[in-house]
Structure formats: C-alpha cells, structure tokens
Amino acid sequence: DWLPWSLLLLSLTSETIAFYVPGVAPTNFHQNDPVEIKAVKLTSSRTQLPYEYYSLPFCQPTKITYKAENLGEVLRGDRIVNTPFQVLMNSEKKCEVLCSKTKDPVTLTVEQSRLVAERITEDYYVHLIADNLPVATRLELYSNRDGDDKKKEKDVQFEHGYRLGFTDVSKIYLHNHLSFILYYHREDLEEDQEHTYRVVRFEVIPQSIRLEDLKTDEKSSCTLPEGTNSSPQEIDPTKENQLYFTYSVHWEESDIKWASRWDTYLTMSDVQIHWFSIINSVVVVFFLSGILSMIIIRTLRKDIANYNKEDDIEDTMEESGWKLVHGDVFRPPQYPLILSSLLGSGIQLFCMILIVIFVAMLGMLSPSSRGALMTTACFLFMFMGVFGGFSAGRLYRTLKGHRWKKGAFCTATLYPGVVFGICFVLNCFIWGKHSSGAVPFPTMVALLCMWFGISLPLVYLGYYFGFRKQPYDNPVRTNQIPRQIPEQRWYMNRFVGILMAGILPFGAMFIELFFIFSAIWENQFYYLFGFLFLVFIILVVSCSQISIVMVYFQLCAEDYRWWWRNFLVSGGSAFYVLVYAIFYFVNKLDIVEFIPSLLYFGYTALMVLSFWLLTGTIGFYAAYMFVRKIYAAVKID
C-alpha cells in the first residue's frame, strides 16, 4: 500500500516547485520608472570559465558599481554589475546608441578585437538580469512530425542568456544590437490609484548590424535598416574594428502572475523521464528487498535455529558458516582512526545533503535567490560537524581507540583538507586565465576561517561527547587469538564486490545524475528537488540492502575482516559515477582545451570522493547494525 502514499508525496513535491521563495518581495514599478538592467557574467560550456561582463570592451556607465554578493554567487563566478542600458517601465525605445558621448562609433583596438573574436569562437553567452530575472533567448523549433507544412507546430524553448556572436565559414560576427522584449503584469488596484506594473519576463533578440547600415542622429537615437538587406557586423581579429553598440526596448502586457514568472525558465520538456526513472527505481528496490528478506531472513532463521539446537551442538560446530567467526567478527580493524574519521565526514555529508534537498524541496532555495544553494550547503556542512564528530568519536571508542584528540583533528581535517587542496590547485589555474570563476583571496580566507573557526571546534565538541559516551555494545566477546581465514573464492575479491554492489544504487539515480550534470556543466537551472529527494531516499535504501547482502556473504565465507571492505564496497556506485562522468565528457561536452578538461576532472574527482564517502557510510552503518543483530540472536557458550 506504499503506492498511494508515494503518489501523494510526489504530488506534494511537484507542487512545491511552483511556489515562490519565502522572503522575496515583488518590486512594483510605476509608468516610466527606471528598470535597472545588470550584467551577471559571460559563460561558455566549451571552456567552463566564466568571465565578468566588462572583461570585454562593452560600453560602460559613468560609474561602475558591483552588487555585494553572497558566498554562493562568488563561488559560481557571478559578478553582478550595472550597465548603461536606460530602460523605463512601459516606455518603448525604437533604437538607441550606447557610448554616445561623442557621435563617433566605438573603435576596438587590435587587442580587443582579437579578444572578442576569441570569445565568440569559444561560444560565449552573455547573461543579463532585469529586476532579478535572467535574460533568455527564444528558440522556436518546428516539430514537423507529419511532413505536412500546415501542421507545423511551434515548439518554443528558451536559452539562458544570449550568444555573444556567431561564426560563418571563417568570418566572425558580433551581436551589437540587442532588442529587449520585456513583459509586464498590470496589478489590479482600487480606483483613483496609479497603475503599478511588475516585470514578469525578460527576452532578448540579439542582432548583428554593420556600421554602414545604421543611421544615427544627434540625440543618440538611430534607425535600423529595413528588411533583410543589411549585413552583419564583422569582427576582424587582425585589425581595428569600428562599430556601434545599440539597443531597443519593447514592452508587452502579459497574463503571467509575478509568483509564477520563473516558470518559463524552468519548463521541463521531459518530466515524464523523471517519473519513469523513479517508478523504475522503486520497482527495483522493492524487488531487491523482496529477494533480500526472503533469502536472508529464511537462511538466517534456519542458521539460528541450527546453531541454537542444544543437543547436537557438536555436529553444528563442524559445519561452516558465519557462526564460526563469532570470536573475531568484532575484532577492531587496521587504522581505526582513519576509518572512524572518514565515517564521521560521511555522516556530516549525509546530514548536509538531506537537509539541503529537503529545504530546497520546500521551495526555499529556488534559482531566483542566486547562490543560495551553495551558501546553505557550505554553512550546513560546517554546522553538521557536531554530528560527524559525535559519530566518529563513538565509533573510535568502540574500536578500542584512545587518542581522541588526534581522532577529532583527523575527522575535522581529512576530507575537508582534500577538498580544499583540490579546489586550491584548480583555483590557481583559473586565476591564471583571469576568469571570474576564480575564488578571490578574501573569500578563500573567509572559507578557511569558517573551517577552523566553526567546523573544527564543533567537530571537537561532538567528538568529545561521542568518545565519552558508552561505546556500541557488541553482543559477542572477541577471542585472544585471531582465527585462520580460509582461501577465498574469486568472486569474493574486493574489486568484483565493488562492481557488483555499485550497479543497483547507480541505476536508481542515474537519470537524475544526467540532469545534475547538465545543470553544473551546461548552465541549466536544476530545480526538481522533489524528485531528487525521492531518489536520495531510494539511494539510501538500496545502499543499505546491498551492503547487508555483501557482508552476509563475506561472513559465510568465514572472512571476518569486513570493516574496511564493507566501507569500500558500499561506495561502489561512486565508481560508476566516475565512469558516467567520463562518458558524459566524451559524448555531451565539446571541451578541447587543457584547463577546462582539468577543471572538469578535478571537480568530478571531488564529486566522486564525496559520493563514495556518502554511500560508503550509509552501507557501513547498515551492515554494522545487521552484524550486531544476527550475532545477538545466536547462543554462544
């Protein structure tokens, strides 16, 4: 009877997407109020290096002011800055020239021309915002399925930002005229009040018009050429180029309410894929649980009944099986300090991801609050140090460790240190490219202060209490002398275990993985947190089940060294994530240069490491509970 419940949950989660973020108030404009247009950054999925808007020779306002940004925006490479576009609410502009203090066209030097040409060939997009709405380019695709011209349906999709320019054969053209189309929603008011308007959509049609075809006059307004007889504005990277930067503004009334103005950006053409993948995963997990419970519970019942028969205890002891290793199964593993530290970081990650996905599912981290997701994740990871430290301390105590200060330090620095190290190295390369994606030095110092000022003390605090708490009680005593481990079969090999254990959890989440990858690498918005929450739960369940199966087989083979092995094997799906990331790189992205490839694989390594810690921790705790349960059920003399 889980189906109606899961459908109810899903209907709730899919509804939440349409809600607006609590705490963001709409801006009301009156007729002819200025609507400020700001620039965010330039991005390209080919180079993965964002640049700030004025890294190219665009027209600048008299005073450049940058918006104060939150941590997430800085880490994403957003540098929000004002632009010289003058847009007034509900007032049209036919054609205006920018940079028109002098009546002459803008001259790009050879250096600037070369830079602009390079950015155009690298497929850069420009991102602007008006009243916090990102600009979009409308793409009309004709889905002509019947071959009948009359039945051509327009399929409208939106591209984020607009293309900087385009190339044709070997020539490079710049989009130097922007036609802004802004949609407003008129608010209903009582009588004798002035109408207020709200911006609900921001589109642009970029055009390339060469200098000779634009006619300008004294008041910095211009006339666009008629029809199709104009040529585009070419940028020759070998010499100086002269051109005008122009723009026009057109307003249209719209029925879209302010609360749902983000829907056009988030329209998913393929929500069905998510449904299929979720139902598929749920079926797989239930199938798995069925098999698991049948095999393991029946076998265990039989085993326990056999082991607990008093009369023929001698015959039983001759048999093989998991009971034979009862004196060694809780023997502490090698390197207990490192194991407990990694598991502590795993718990820290698990709590952070769970809370972030849950809060995002409630609509509080929607894409309109830029950078909120990253900021929340960073702070939550710092504050979850208490739980990480507590679980690591308690486990370390159980594994007969006694250097708790060293353990706490290791928990607080091992995983974050690796993350920080990789990010720092990658950051040096991004700095060398002068990209805005490089984390500025003050932000880096701030992150270090957060790590050593918030996270480290909290981990120590948690570790202290965890270490003082009663250790986990193991139901059987450990023998003095370790038992001989018999020769293992080929399929008990670690790597075979990783391959076998990883495939099911990966299968459950690989569709979501595709959407997350395209959000990270192709500048899409990801907002389907309702689906993601379900996928996360399915992932937790399938990891636990697989882990229990693997540990049962291992103990049946009389190999009691399960601690590390189980942690490694449960994280097996991370191996498949790595394989998928390589496949995605080869098939979906056309990255050719060295530094973008390095960035891709550097960040992928971080994702895979974090994913391994997360799934390994889930599997480890499931297996540990299982092992304690089954050994508590047998009588041992």
Disulfide bonds with the S-S distance in Angstrom:
Cys59-Cys99 1.70
Cys95-Cys222 1.77
